[in-house]
Amino acid sequence: MLPARRYPYLPDAGLLIGRLALGVIFIAHGWQKLTDVGHSGVTKMFDGLGIPLPGLSAHFATWVELIGGAALIAGVLVPVAGLLLAADMAGAFWYVHMDKGLFADKGGYEYVVVLGAVALLLALARPGRFSVDDLLSRRREPAAEREPAGV
């Protein structure tokens, strides 16, 4: 195990990699809903799946995935973005994948559970040193109170 004090930037680098990967995936899914399927297509699909308020839910899913993914990449409002994306994946789990078993190749929930869990992890953890959130919080606190992640 690497001592955190010796390599204080490693946890921050890990958080950055996680935010970037998850952000790109969510942006891709939101962009697909927006441009390939379109709002009416997503609404129709959600209605067929029995998702309540399909028009509103389609807007929520599309824009939370697009804006939330971008927020993760930038590291801005990460707790809010992470919670909204986790809620989005909870809906996907409940209404689409829950009854199809674990494995994604059979329509199962493994993919949405991983996406939701990582989004929740990022919501509950600090966004890391390489984020807009951290930059703004550093401007607000005195230098004596700053401490590297993982210490």
N, CA, C and O atoms as a GROMACS GRO file, in nm:
protein
  604
    1MET      N    1   0.084  -0.118   0.000
    1MET     CA    2   0.000   0.000   0.000
    1MET      C    3   0.088   0.124   0.000
    1MET      O    4   0.185   0.131   0.076
    2LEU      N    5   0.056   0.220  -0.084
    2LEU     CA    6   0.133   0.343  -0.092
    2LEU      C    7   0.088   0.440   0.016
    2LEU      O    8  -0.031   0.467   0.029
    3PRO      N    9   0.180   0.491   0.093
    3PRO     CA   10   0.140   0.587   0.196
    3PRO      C   11   0.086   0.715   0.132
    3PRO      O   12   0.147   0.772   0.042
    4ALA      N   13  -0.030   0.760   0.181
    4ALA     CA   14  -0.094   0.879   0.125
    4ALA      C   15  -0.009   1.003   0.143
    4ALA      O   16  -0.011   1.092   0.059
    5ARG      N   17   0.065   1.009   0.252
    5ARG     CA   18   0.147   1.127   0.277
    5ARG      C   19   0.263   1.136   0.178
    5ARG      O   20   0.308   1.245   0.145
    6ARG      N   21   0.311   1.023   0.134
    6ARG     CA   22   0.423   1.023   0.040
    6ARG      C   23   0.377   1.058  -0.102
    6ARG      O   24   0.450   1.122  -0.177
    7TYR      N   25   0.257   1.015  -0.137
    7TYR     CA   26   0.201   1.040  -0.270
    7TYR      C   27   0.063   1.106  -0.255
    7TYR      O   28  -0.039   1.043  -0.285
    8PRO      N   29   0.060   1.231  -0.210
    8PRO     CA   30  -0.070   1.293  -0.177
    8PRO      C   31  -0.160   1.318  -0.298
    8PRO      O   32  -0.280   1.340  -0.280
    9TYR      N   33  -0.108   1.315  -0.418
    9TYR     CA   34  -0.190   1.344  -0.536
    9TYR      C   35  -0.255   1.219  -0.595
    9TYR      O   36  -0.341   1.232  -0.682
   10LEU      N   37  -0.217   1.100  -0.551
   10LEU     CA   38  -0.275   0.978  -0.610
   10LEU      C   39  -0.426   0.968  -0.591
   10LEU      O   40  -0.496   0.937  -0.687
   11PRO      N   41  -0.479   0.993  -0.471
   11PRO     CA   42  -0.626   0.987  -0.459
   11PRO      C   43  -0.695   1.090  -0.549
   11PRO      O   44  -0.800   1.061  -0.607
   12ASP      N   45  -0.635   1.208  -0.562
   12ASP     CA   46  -0.693   1.311  -0.649
   12ASP      C   47  -0.688   1.269  -0.796
   12ASP      O   48  -0.782   1.294  -0.871
   13ALA      N   49  -0.580   1.205  -0.836
   13ALA     CA   50  -0.569   1.155  -0.973
   13ALA      C   51  -0.674   1.047  -0.999
   13ALA      O   52  -0.735   1.043  -1.106
   14GLY      N   53  -0.694   0.959  -0.901
   14GLY     CA   54  -0.797   0.856  -0.914
   14GLY      C   55  -0.937   0.915  -0.927
   14GLY      O   56  -1.016   0.869  -1.009
   15LEU      N   57  -0.966   1.016  -0.846
   15LEU     CA   58  -1.096   1.082  -0.856
   15LEU      C   59  -1.114   1.150  -0.991
   15LEU      O   60  -1.222   1.146  -1.050
   16LEU      N   61  -1.007   1.212  -1.042
   16LEU     CA   62  -1.014   1.276  -1.173
   16LEU      C   63  -1.042   1.173  -1.282
   16LEU      O   64  -1.129   1.194  -1.366
   17ILE      N   65  -0.971   1.062  -1.280
   17ILE     CA   66  -0.992   0.957  -1.380
   17ILE      C   67  -1.136   0.906  -1.374
   17ILE      O   68  -1.200   0.887  -1.477
   18GLY      N   69  -1.185   0.882  -1.254
   18GLY     CA   70  -1.323   0.835  -1.238
   18GLY      C   71  -1.424   0.936  -1.288
   18GLY      O   72  -1.520   0.900  -1.356
   19ARG      N   73  -1.404   1.064  -1.253
   19ARG     CA   74  -1.495   1.169  -1.300
   19ARG      C   75  -1.494   1.181  -1.451
   19ARG      O   76  -1.600   1.194  -1.513
   20LEU      N   77  -1.375   1.176  -1.512
   20LEU     CA   78  -1.365   1.186  -1.657
   20LEU      C   79  -1.434   1.070  -1.726
   20LEU      O   80  -1.513   1.090  -1.819
   21ALA      N   81  -1.407   0.948  -1.681
   21ALA     CA   82  -1.466   0.830  -1.744
   21ALA      C   83  -1.618   0.831  -1.732
   21ALA      O   84  -1.689   0.810  -1.831
   22LEU      N   85  -1.666   0.855  -1.612
   22LEU     CA   86  -1.811   0.854  -1.592
   22LEU      C   87  -1.877   0.971  -1.664
   22LEU      O   88  -1.986   0.955  -1.721
   23GLY      N   89  -1.814   1.086  -1.663
   23GLY     CA   90  -1.868   1.203  -1.732
   23GLY      C   91  -1.883   1.180  -1.881
   23GLY      O   92  -1.985   1.215  -1.939
   24VAL      N   93  -1.782   1.121  -1.943
   24VAL     CA   94  -1.789   1.092  -2.087
   24VAL      C   95  -1.903   0.995  -2.118
   24VAL      O   96  -1.976   1.014  -2.215
   25ILE      N   97  -1.918   0.893  -2.036
   25ILE     CA   98  -2.025   0.794  -2.059
   25ILE      C   99  -2.161   0.859  -2.048
   25ILE      O  100  -2.248   0.836  -2.132
   26PHE      N  101  -2.181   0.941  -1.945
   26PHE     CA  102  -2.312   1.006  -1.930
   26PHE      C  103  -2.339   1.108  -2.040
   26PHE      O  104  -2.451   1.116  -2.089
   27ILE      N  105  -2.238   1.184  -2.079
   27ILE     CA  106  -2.258   1.278  -2.190
   27ILE      C  107  -2.298   1.203  -2.317
   27ILE      O  108  -2.387   1.246  -2.389
   28ALA      N  109  -2.232   1.092  -2.344
   28ALA     CA  110  -2.265   1.013  -2.464
   28ALA      C  111  -2.410   0.966  -2.460
   28ALA      O  112  -2.479   0.972  -2.562
   29HIS      N  113  -2.456   0.919  -2.346
   29HIS     CA  114  -2.595   0.872  -2.336
   29HIS      C  115  -2.695   0.987  -2.345
   29HIS      O  116  -2.798   0.974  -2.410
   30GLY      N  117  -2.664   1.099  -2.282
   30GLY     CA  118  -2.752   1.215  -2.293
   30GLY      C  119  -2.756   1.270  -2.435
   30GLY      O  120  -2.862   1.307  -2.485
   31TRP      N  121  -2.640   1.275  -2.499
   31TRP     CA  122  -2.632   1.324  -2.637
   31TRP      C  123  -2.711   1.233  -2.731
   31TRP      O  124  -2.779   1.280  -2.822
   32GLN      N  125  -2.702   1.104  -2.707
   32GLN     CA  126  -2.778   1.008  -2.788
   32GLN      C  127  -2.928   1.032  -2.773
   32GLN      O  128  -3.002   1.030  -2.871
   33LYS      N  129  -2.972   1.054  -2.649
   33LYS     CA  130  -3.114   1.083  -2.627
   33LYS      C  131  -3.155   1.212  -2.697
   33LYS      O  132  -3.263   1.220  -2.756
   34LEU      N  133  -3.070   1.313  -2.692
   34LEU     CA  134  -3.102   1.444  -2.747
   34LEU      C  135  -3.103   1.443  -2.900
   34LEU      O  136  -3.195   1.497  -2.962
   35THR      N  137  -3.002   1.383  -2.961
   35THR     CA  138  -2.985   1.396  -3.106
   35THR      C  139  -3.030   1.274  -3.186
   35THR      O  140  -3.092   1.291  -3.291
   36ASP      N  141  -3.001   1.154  -3.140
   36ASP     CA  142  -3.035   1.035  -3.218
   36ASP      C  143  -3.182   0.996  -3.201
   36ASP      O  144  -3.252   0.968  -3.299
   37VAL      N  145  -3.228   0.993  -3.077
   37VAL     CA  146  -3.364   0.948  -3.049
   37VAL      C  147  -3.460   1.066  -3.048
   37VAL      O  148  -3.572   1.055  -3.098
   38GLY      N  149  -3.418   1.177  -2.993
   38GLY     CA  150  -3.503   1.296  -2.983
   38GLY      C  151  -3.598   1.287  -2.866
   38GLY      O  152  -3.627   1.179  -2.815
   39HIS      N  153  -3.647   1.404  -2.824
   39HIS     CA  154  -3.734   1.407  -2.706
   39HIS      C  155  -3.860   1.324  -2.725
   39HIS      O  156  -3.901   1.251  -2.634
   40SER      N  157  -3.922   1.334  -2.841
   40SER     CA  158  -4.046   1.258  -2.863
   40SER      C  159  -4.018   1.108  -2.863
   40SER      O  160  -4.099   1.029  -2.814
   41GLY      N  161  -3.904   1.068  -2.918
   41GLY     CA  162  -3.869   0.926  -2.918
   41GLY      C  163  -3.840   0.873  -2.779
   41GLY      O  164  -3.881   0.762  -2.744
   42VAL      N  165  -3.770   0.952  -2.699
   42VAL     CA  166  -3.740   0.911  -2.560
   42VAL      C  167  -3.870   0.907  -2.480
   42VAL      O  168  -3.892   0.814  -2.402
   43THR      N  169  -3.955   1.006  -2.501
   43THR     CA  170  -4.084   1.009  -2.431
   43THR      C  171  -4.166   0.884  -2.466
   43THR      O  172  -4.222   0.820  -2.377
   44LYS      N  173  -4.173   0.851  -2.593
   44LYS     CA  174  -4.248   0.733  -2.638
   44LYS      C  175  -4.189   0.605  -2.577
   44LYS      O  176  -4.263   0.518  -2.531
   45MET      N  177  -4.055   0.596  -2.577
   45MET     CA  178  -3.989   0.479  -2.519
   45MET      C  179  -4.019   0.470  -2.369
   45MET      O  180  -4.052   0.363  -2.319
   46PHE      N  181  -4.008   0.583  -2.297
   46PHE     CA  182  -4.035   0.584  -2.153
   46PHE      C  183  -4.180   0.549  -2.124
   46PHE      O  184  -4.209   0.478  -2.027
   47ASP      N  185  -4.272   0.597  -2.207
   47ASP     CA  186  -4.413   0.565  -2.190
   47ASP      C  187  -4.435   0.414  -2.206
   47ASP      O  188  -4.508   0.354  -2.127
   48GLY      N  189  -4.372   0.355  -2.306
   48GLY     CA  190  -4.383   0.211  -2.328
   48GLY      C  191  -4.324   0.128  -2.215
   48GLY      O  192  -4.365   0.014  -2.194
   49LEU      N  193  -4.229   0.185  -2.143
   49LEU     CA  194  -4.167   0.116  -2.029
   49LEU      C  195  -4.245   0.136  -1.899
   49LEU      O  196  -4.211   0.078  -1.796
   50GLY      N  197  -4.348   0.219  -1.905
   50GLY     CA  198  -4.428   0.244  -1.786
   50GLY      C  199  -4.367   0.345  -1.690
   50GLY      O  200  -4.401   0.347  -1.572
   51ILE      N  201  -4.276   0.427  -1.740
   51ILE     CA  202  -4.212   0.527  -1.656
   51ILE      C  203  -4.311   0.641  -1.634
   51ILE      O  204  -4.365   0.695  -1.731
   52PRO      N  205  -4.336   0.679  -1.508
   52PRO     CA  206  -4.432   0.787  -1.482
   52PRO      C  207  -4.387   0.919  -1.545
   52PRO      O  208  -4.268   0.946  -1.558
   53LEU      N  209  -4.485   1.000  -1.584
   53LEU     CA  210  -4.459   1.130  -1.646
   53LEU      C  211  -4.350   1.118  -1.753
   53LEU      O  212  -4.244   1.179  -1.739
   54PRO      N  213  -4.376   1.040  -1.858
   54PRO     CA  214  -4.269   1.009  -1.954
   54PRO      C  215  -4.206   1.131  -2.020
   54PRO      O  216  -4.085   1.131  -2.046
   55GLY      N  217  -4.283   1.236  -2.047
   55GLY     CA  218  -4.226   1.356  -2.108
   55GLY      C  219  -4.129   1.425  -2.014
   55GLY      O  220  -4.018   1.462  -2.053
   56LEU      N  221  -4.171   1.443  -1.889
   56LEU     CA  222  -4.085   1.505  -1.788
   56LEU      C  223  -3.964   1.416  -1.758
   56LEU      O  224  -3.852   1.465  -1.743
   57SER      N  225  -3.988   1.286  -1.749
   57SER     CA  226  -3.879   1.192  -1.723
   57SER      C  227  -3.777   1.192  -1.837
   57SER      O  228  -3.657   1.178  -1.813
   58ALA      N  229  -3.824   1.206  -1.960
   58ALA     CA  230  -3.734   1.212  -2.075
   58ALA      C  231  -3.645   1.336  -2.068
   58ALA      O  232  -3.525   1.329  -2.092
   59HIS      N  233  -3.706   1.449  -2.033
   59HIS     CA  234  -3.627   1.571  -2.015
   59HIS      C  235  -3.525   1.552  -1.903
   59HIS      O  236  -3.408   1.586  -1.919
   60PHE      N  237  -3.570   1.498  -1.790
   60PHE     CA  238  -3.481   1.477  -1.676
   60PHE      C  239  -3.362   1.391  -1.715
   60PHE      O  240  -3.247   1.429  -1.693
   61ALA      N  241  -3.389   1.275  -1.774
   61ALA     CA  242  -3.281   1.182  -1.809
   61ALA      C  243  -3.184   1.244  -1.908
   61ALA      O  244  -3.062   1.235  -1.891
   62THR      N  245  -3.237   1.307  -2.010
   62THR     CA  246  -3.152   1.366  -2.114
   62THR      C  247  -3.061   1.473  -2.056
   62THR      O  248  -2.939   1.469  -2.075
   63TRP      N  249  -3.120   1.568  -1.985
   63TRP     CA  250  -3.042   1.684  -1.939
   63TRP      C  251  -2.956   1.653  -1.818
   63TRP      O  252  -2.848   1.710  -1.803
   64VAL      N  253  -3.001   1.563  -1.731
   64VAL     CA  254  -2.916   1.522  -1.618
   64VAL      C  255  -2.793   1.450  -1.671
   64VAL      O  256  -2.682   1.472  -1.621
   65GLU      N  257  -2.811   1.364  -1.770
   65GLU     CA  258  -2.696   1.293  -1.826
   65GLU      C  259  -2.600   1.388  -1.897
   65GLU      O  260  -2.479   1.377  -1.879
   66LEU      N  261  -2.653   1.481  -1.976
   66LEU     CA  262  -2.566   1.576  -2.046
   66LEU      C  263  -2.497   1.673  -1.951
   66LEU      O  264  -2.374   1.682  -1.949
   67ILE      N  265  -2.575   1.744  -1.873
   67ILE     CA  266  -2.518   1.847  -1.785
   67ILE      C  267  -2.444   1.783  -1.668
   67ILE      O  268  -2.338   1.831  -1.628
   68GLY      N  269  -2.499   1.676  -1.614
   68GLY     CA  270  -2.432   1.606  -1.504
   68GLY      C  271  -2.299   1.548  -1.547
   68GLY      O  272  -2.201   1.553  -1.472
   69GLY      N  273  -2.294   1.491  -1.667
   69GLY     CA  274  -2.168   1.438  -1.719
   69GLY      C  275  -2.064   1.548  -1.736
   69GLY      O  276  -1.948   1.530  -1.701
   70ALA      N  277  -2.107   1.662  -1.789
   70ALA     CA  278  -2.015   1.776  -1.805
   70ALA      C  279  -1.969   1.828  -1.670
   70ALA      O  280  -1.853   1.865  -1.654
   71ALA      N  281  -2.059   1.831  -1.572
   71ALA     CA  282  -2.022   1.876  -1.438
   71ALA      C  283  -1.918   1.783  -1.376
   71ALA      O  284  -1.825   1.829  -1.309
   72LEU      N  285  -1.933   1.653  -1.397
   72LEU     CA  286  -1.833   1.559  -1.345
   72LEU      C  287  -1.697   1.585  -1.409
   72LEU      O  288  -1.595   1.586  -1.340
   73ILE      N  289  -1.695   1.604  -1.539
   73ILE     CA  290  -1.569   1.627  -1.609
   73ILE      C  291  -1.500   1.752  -1.556
   73ILE      O  292  -1.379   1.752  -1.532
   74ALA      N  293  -1.577   1.859  -1.540
   74ALA     CA  294  -1.519   1.985  -1.490
   74ALA      C  295  -1.492   1.980  -1.340
   74ALA      O  296  -1.409   2.054  -1.288
   75GLY      N  297  -1.563   1.892  -1.272
   75GLY     CA  298  -1.548   1.887  -1.128
   75GLY      C  299  -1.622   2.001  -1.060
   75GLY      O  300  -1.575   2.058  -0.962
   76VAL      N  301  -1.739   2.034  -1.114
   76VAL     CA  302  -1.818   2.144  -1.058
   76VAL      C  303  -1.953   2.089  -1.008
   76VAL      O  304  -2.021   2.014  -1.079
   77LEU      N  305  -1.989   2.127  -0.887
   77LEU     CA  306  -2.113   2.078  -0.824
   77LEU      C  307  -2.120   1.925  -0.827
   77LEU      O  308  -2.225   1.868  -0.853
   78VAL      N  309  -2.009   1.861  -0.801
   78VAL     CA  310  -1.999   1.715  -0.810
   78VAL      C  311  -2.098   1.644  -0.718
   78VAL      O  312  -2.158   1.545  -0.761
   79PRO      N  313  -2.118   1.688  -0.593
   79PRO     CA  314  -2.218   1.617  -0.511
   79PRO      C  315  -2.359   1.621  -0.571
   79PRO      O  316  -2.430   1.521  -0.569
   80VAL      N  317  -2.399   1.735  -0.623
   80VAL     CA  318  -2.532   1.748  -0.684
   80VAL      C  319  -2.540   1.663  -0.811
   80VAL      O  320  -2.636   1.588  -0.829
   81ALA      N  321  -2.440   1.675  -0.898
   81ALA     CA  322  -2.439   1.597  -1.022
   81ALA      C  323  -2.440   1.448  -0.992
   81ALA      O  324  -2.514   1.372  -1.055
   82GLY      N  325  -2.358   1.405  -0.898
   82GLY     CA  326  -2.351   1.264  -0.863
   82GLY      C  327  -2.483   1.210  -0.811
   82GLY      O  328  -2.524   1.100  -0.849
   83LEU      N  329  -2.551   1.286  -0.725
   83LEU     CA  330  -2.680   1.242  -0.672
   83LEU      C  331  -2.786   1.235  -0.782
   83LEU      O  332  -2.864   1.140  -0.786
   84LEU      N  333  -2.790   1.335  -0.869
   84LEU     CA  334  -2.888   1.333  -0.978
   84LEU      C  335  -2.863   1.218  -1.075
   84LEU      O  336  -2.957   1.153  -1.122
   85LEU      N  337  -2.735   1.193  -1.105
   85LEU     CA  338  -2.703   1.082  -1.196
   85LEU      C  339  -2.733   0.947  -1.130
   85LEU      O  340  -2.779   0.854  -1.197
   86ALA      N  341  -2.708   0.936  -1.000
   86ALA     CA  342  -2.742   0.812  -0.928
   86ALA      C  343  -2.894   0.791  -0.929
   86ALA      O  344  -2.940   0.678  -0.945
   87ALA      N  345  -2.971   0.899  -0.912
   87ALA     CA  346  -3.117   0.889  -0.919
   87ALA      C  347  -3.162   0.846  -1.058
   87ALA      O  348  -3.254   0.765  -1.072
   88ASP      N  349  -3.099   0.900  -1.160
   88ASP     CA  350  -3.127   0.862  -1.298
   88ASP      C  351  -3.104   0.711  -1.318
   88ASP      O  352  -3.186   0.643  -1.380
   89MET      N  353  -2.994   0.661  -1.266
   89MET     CA  354  -2.963   0.519  -1.279
   89MET      C  355  -3.054   0.432  -1.192
   89MET      O  356  -3.083   0.318  -1.227
   90ALA      N  357  -3.100   0.486  -1.079
   90ALA     CA  358  -3.196   0.412  -0.996
   90ALA      C  359  -3.326   0.393  -1.074
   90ALA      O  360  -3.388   0.286  -1.068
   91GLY      N  361  -3.368   0.496  -1.147
   91GLY     CA  362  -3.487   0.484  -1.232
   91GLY      C  363  -3.466   0.382  -1.343
   91GLY      O  364  -3.556   0.303  -1.371
   92ALA      N  365  -3.350   0.385  -1.406
   92ALA     CA  366  -3.320   0.287  -1.511
   92ALA      C  367  -3.321   0.145  -1.454
   92ALA      O  368  -3.371   0.052  -1.517
   93PHE      N  369  -3.266   0.131  -1.336
   93PHE     CA  370  -3.267  -0.001  -1.269
   93PHE      C  371  -3.411  -0.045  -1.244
   93PHE      O  372  -3.449  -0.155  -1.283
   94TRP      N  373  -3.490   0.040  -1.182
   94TRP     CA  374  -3.624   0.004  -1.138
   94TRP      C  375  -3.719  -0.023  -1.255
   94TRP      O  376  -3.792  -0.123  -1.254
   95TYR      N  377  -3.718   0.063  -1.354
   95TYR     CA  378  -3.817   0.054  -1.461
   95TYR      C  379  -3.773  -0.029  -1.581
   95TYR      O  380  -3.858  -0.072  -1.659
   96VAL      N  381  -3.643  -0.052  -1.597
   96VAL     CA  382  -3.598  -0.119  -1.719
   96VAL      C  383  -3.525  -0.250  -1.692
   96VAL      O  384  -3.553  -0.350  -1.759
   97HIS      N  385  -3.432  -0.252  -1.598
   97HIS     CA  386  -3.338  -0.364  -1.588
   97HIS      C  387  -3.359  -0.461  -1.472
   97HIS      O  388  -3.308  -0.573  -1.478
   98MET      N  389  -3.432  -0.423  -1.370
   98MET     CA  390  -3.440  -0.500  -1.247
   98MET      C  391  -3.485  -0.645  -1.270
   98MET      O  392  -3.428  -0.737  -1.211
   99ASP      N  393  -3.583  -0.666  -1.353
   99ASP     CA  394  -3.640  -0.800  -1.372
   99ASP      C  395  -3.565  -0.885  -1.473
   99ASP      O  396  -3.607  -0.997  -1.503
  100LYS      N  397  -3.454  -0.833  -1.526
  100LYS     CA  398  -3.384  -0.906  -1.632
  100LYS      C  399  -3.255  -0.970  -1.584
  100LYS      O  400  -3.174  -1.014  -1.666
  101GLY      N  401  -3.235  -0.977  -1.454
  101GLY     CA  402  -3.115  -1.040  -1.401
  101GLY      C  403  -2.996  -0.947  -1.399
  101GLY      O  404  -3.008  -0.828  -1.429
  102LEU      N  405  -2.883  -1.001  -1.363
  102LEU     CA  406  -2.762  -0.921  -1.344
  102LEU      C  407  -2.695  -0.880  -1.475
  102LEU      O  408  -2.656  -0.764  -1.490
  103PHE      N  409  -2.681  -0.972  -1.567
  103PHE     CA  410  -2.590  -0.952  -1.679
  103PHE      C  411  -2.647  -0.862  -1.789
  103PHE      O  412  -2.760  -0.880  -1.833
  104ALA      N  413  -2.566  -0.764  -1.831
  104ALA     CA  414  -2.608  -0.664  -1.930
  104ALA      C  415  -2.639  -0.726  -2.065
  104ALA      O  416  -2.725  -0.674  -2.137
  105ASP      N  417  -2.574  -0.834  -2.101
  105ASP     CA  418  -2.600  -0.894  -2.233
  105ASP      C  419  -2.741  -0.952  -2.242
  105ASP      O  420  -2.789  -0.983  -2.351
  106LYS      N  421  -2.807  -0.966  -2.128
  106LYS     CA  422  -2.946  -1.012  -2.126
  106LYS      C  423  -3.040  -0.899  -2.083
  106LYS      O  424  -3.154  -0.924  -2.044
  107GLY      N  425  -2.991  -0.774  -2.091
  107GLY     CA  426  -3.072  -0.660  -2.051
  107GLY      C  427  -3.070  -0.633  -1.902
  107GLY      O  428  -3.150  -0.554  -1.852
  108GLY      N  429  -2.981  -0.700  -1.832
  108GLY     CA  430  -2.975  -0.690  -1.687
  108GLY      C  431  -2.919  -0.559  -1.635
  108GLY      O  432  -2.891  -0.466  -1.711
  109TYR      N  433  -2.905  -0.553  -1.504
  109TYR     CA  434  -2.877  -0.428  -1.435
  109TYR      C  435  -2.731  -0.401  -1.401
  109TYR      O  436  -2.703  -0.299  -1.338
  110GLU      N  437  -2.638  -0.486  -1.439
  110GLU     CA  438  -2.500  -0.466  -1.396
  110GLU      C  439  -2.443  -0.330  -1.438
  110GLU      O  440  -2.373  -0.267  -1.359
  111TYR      N  441  -2.471  -0.285  -1.556
  111TYR     CA  442  -2.417  -0.159  -1.608
  111TYR      C  443  -2.474  -0.040  -1.532
  111TYR      O  444  -2.399   0.049  -1.490
  112VAL      N  445  -2.607  -0.036  -1.515
  112VAL     CA  446  -2.667   0.079  -1.447
  112VAL      C  447  -2.631   0.080  -1.299
  112VAL      O  448  -2.622   0.187  -1.239
  113VAL      N  449  -2.610  -0.037  -1.239
  113VAL     CA  450  -2.568  -0.040  -1.098
  113VAL      C  451  -2.427   0.017  -1.083
  113VAL      O  452  -2.400   0.094  -0.991
  114VAL      N  453  -2.338  -0.020  -1.173
  114VAL     CA  454  -2.201   0.034  -1.167
  114VAL      C  455  -2.202   0.185  -1.190
  114VAL      O  456  -2.138   0.259  -1.116
  115LEU      N  457  -2.274   0.230  -1.292
  115LEU     CA  458  -2.280   0.375  -1.319
  115LEU      C  459  -2.340   0.449  -1.201
  115LEU      O  460  -2.287   0.553  -1.160
  116GLY      N  461  -2.447   0.398  -1.145
  116GLY     CA  462  -2.511   0.463  -1.030
  116GLY      C  463  -2.424   0.461  -0.906
  116GLY      O  464  -2.417   0.560  -0.834
  117ALA      N  465  -2.356   0.349  -0.882
  117ALA     CA  466  -2.270   0.339  -0.764
  117ALA      C  467  -2.151   0.434  -0.774
  117ALA      O  468  -2.115   0.499  -0.675
  118VAL      N  469  -2.091   0.444  -0.891
  118VAL     CA  470  -1.977   0.536  -0.908
  118VAL      C  471  -2.024   0.681  -0.898
  118VAL      O  472  -1.954   0.764  -0.840
  119ALA      N  473  -2.141   0.712  -0.952
  119ALA     CA  474  -2.196   0.847  -0.940
  119ALA      C  475  -2.220   0.880  -0.792
  119ALA      O  476  -2.190   0.991  -0.748
  120LEU      N  477  -2.273   0.784  -0.717
  120LEU     CA  478  -2.296   0.805  -0.574
  120LEU      C  479  -2.164   0.817  -0.499
  120LEU      O  480  -2.152   0.900  -0.409
  121LEU      N  481  -2.066   0.736  -0.534
  121LEU     CA  482  -1.933   0.746  -0.473
  121LEU      C  483  -1.878   0.886  -0.492
  121LEU      O  484  -1.827   0.947  -0.398
  122LEU      N  485  -1.887   0.938  -0.614
  122LEU     CA  486  -1.835   1.072  -0.641
  122LEU      C  487  -1.916   1.179  -0.569
  122LEU      O  488  -1.861   1.282  -0.529
  123ALA      N  489  -2.046   1.157  -0.552
  123ALA     CA  490  -2.129   1.253  -0.478
  123ALA      C  491  -2.089   1.260  -0.332
  123ALA      O  492  -2.094   1.366  -0.271
  124LEU      N  493  -2.050   1.145  -0.275
  124LEU     CA  494  -2.019   1.139  -0.133
  124LEU      C  495  -1.873   1.169  -0.101
  124LEU      O  496  -1.841   1.208   0.011
  125ALA      N  497  -1.785   1.152  -0.198
  125ALA     CA  498  -1.643   1.181  -0.179
  125ALA      C  499  -1.618   1.325  -0.224
  125ALA      O  500  -1.698   1.382  -0.297
  126ARG      N  501  -1.509   1.380  -0.182
  126ARG     CA  502  -1.475   1.513  -0.236
  126ARG      C  503  -1.433   1.495  -0.382
  126ARG      O  504  -1.386   1.387  -0.418
  127PRO      N  505  -1.449   1.597  -0.465
  127PRO     CA  506  -1.421   1.580  -0.608
  127PRO      C  507  -1.273   1.568  -0.641
  127PRO      O  508  -1.237   1.532  -0.753
  128GLY      N  509  -1.188   1.599  -0.546
  128GLY     CA  510  -1.044   1.589  -0.569
  128GLY      C  511  -0.983   1.724  -0.601
  128GLY      O  512  -1.053   1.820  -0.635
  129ARG      N  513  -0.855   1.729  -0.590
  129ARG     CA  514  -0.776   1.851  -0.609
  129ARG      C  515  -0.790   1.908  -0.750
  129ARG      O  516  -0.782   2.029  -0.770
  130PHE      N  517  -0.810   1.820  -0.849
  130PHE     CA  518  -0.816   1.863  -0.989
  130PHE      C  519  -0.960   1.887  -1.031
  130PHE      O  520  -1.012   1.818  -1.120
  131SER      N  521  -1.025   1.984  -0.967
  131SER     CA  522  -1.165   2.013  -0.995
  131SER      C  523  -1.193   2.160  -0.969
  131SER      O  524  -1.122   2.227  -0.895
  132VAL      N  525  -1.297   2.209  -1.033
  132VAL     CA  526  -1.341   2.347  -1.010
  132VAL      C  527  -1.389   2.360  -0.865
  132VAL      O  528  -1.360   2.461  -0.800
  133ASP      N  529  -1.462   2.260  -0.815
  133ASP     CA  530  -1.509   2.265  -0.676
  133ASP      C  531  -1.394   2.285  -0.579
  133ASP      O  532  -1.404   2.368  -0.488
  134ASP      N  533  -1.286   2.211  -0.597
  134ASP     CA  534  -1.172   2.222  -0.506
  134ASP      C  535  -1.104   2.358  -0.521
  134ASP      O  536  -1.063   2.419  -0.422
  135LEU      N  537  -1.091   2.404  -0.643
  135LEU     CA  538  -1.030   2.535  -0.667
  135LEU      C  539  -1.109   2.644  -0.594
  135LEU      O  540  -1.050   2.732  -0.531
  136LEU      N  541  -1.241   2.640  -0.603
  136LEU     CA  542  -1.324   2.740  -0.536
  136LEU      C  543  -1.316   2.727  -0.385
  136LEU      O  544  -1.315   2.828  -0.315
  137SER      N  545  -1.312   2.604  -0.334
  137SER     CA  546  -1.305   2.587  -0.188
  137SER      C  547  -1.168   2.630  -0.135
  137SER      O  548  -1.160   2.678  -0.022
  138ARG      N  549  -1.063   2.615  -0.212
  138ARG     CA  550  -0.930   2.659  -0.168
  138ARG      C  551  -0.923   2.811  -0.156
  138ARG      O  552  -0.852   2.864  -0.071
  139ARG      N  553  -0.996   2.879  -0.240
  139ARG     CA  554  -0.998   3.026  -0.233
  139ARG      C  555  -1.069   3.074  -0.107
  139ARG      O  556  -1.042   3.184  -0.058
  140ARG      N  557  -1.160   2.991  -0.055
  140ARG     CA  558  -1.237   3.031   0.062
  140ARG      C  559  -1.172   2.998   0.195
  140ARG      O  560  -1.204   3.061   0.295
  141GLU      N  561  -1.081   2.901   0.199
  141GLU     CA  562  -1.023   2.860   0.328
  141GLU      C  563  -0.880   2.909   0.342
  141GLU      O  564  -0.807   2.921   0.243
  142PRO      N  565  -0.839   2.937   0.465
  142PRO     CA  566  -0.701   2.980   0.488
  142PRO      C  567  -0.602   2.869   0.454
  142PRO      O  568  -0.635   2.751   0.464
  143ALA      N  569  -0.482   2.908   0.412
  143ALA     CA  570  -0.379   2.811   0.371
  143ALA      C  571  -0.347   2.711   0.480
  143ALA      O  572  -0.317   2.596   0.449
  144ALA      N  573  -0.352   2.750   0.604
  144ALA     CA  574  -0.319   2.659   0.716
  144ALA      C  575  -0.415   2.544   0.727
  144ALA      O  576  -0.379   2.439   0.780
  145GLU      N  577  -0.539   2.560   0.679
  145GLU     CA  578  -0.638   2.454   0.689
  145GLU      C  579  -0.634   2.356   0.573
  145GLU      O  580  -0.696   2.250   0.581
  146ARG      N  581  -0.562   2.387   0.466
  146ARG     CA  582  -0.556   2.299   0.350
  146ARG      C  583  -0.477   2.175   0.381
  146ARG      O  584  -0.372   2.181   0.445
  147GLU      N  585  -0.530   2.062   0.334
  147GLU     CA  586  -0.463   1.934   0.357
  147GLU      C  587  -0.480   1.849   0.233
  147GLU      O  588  -0.590   1.845   0.176
  148PRO      N  589  -0.375   1.781   0.189
  148PRO     CA  590  -0.390   1.694   0.070
  148PRO      C  591  -0.491   1.583   0.096
  148PRO      O  592  -0.511   1.542   0.210
  149ALA      N  593  -0.555   1.535  -0.011
  149ALA     CA  594  -0.650   1.424   0.000
  149ALA      C  595  -0.582   1.301   0.054
  149ALA      O  596  -0.465   1.275   0.023
  150GLY      N  597  -0.654   1.227   0.135
  150GLY     CA  598  -0.602   1.101   0.186
  150GLY      C  599  -0.510   1.116   0.306
  150GLY      O  600  -0.454   1.017   0.352
  151VAL      N  601  -0.495   1.235   0.358
  151VAL     CA  602  -0.408   1.253   0.475
  151VAL      C  603  -0.490   1.254   0.598
  151VAL      O  604  -0.436   1.268   0.708
   0.00000   0.00000   0.00000
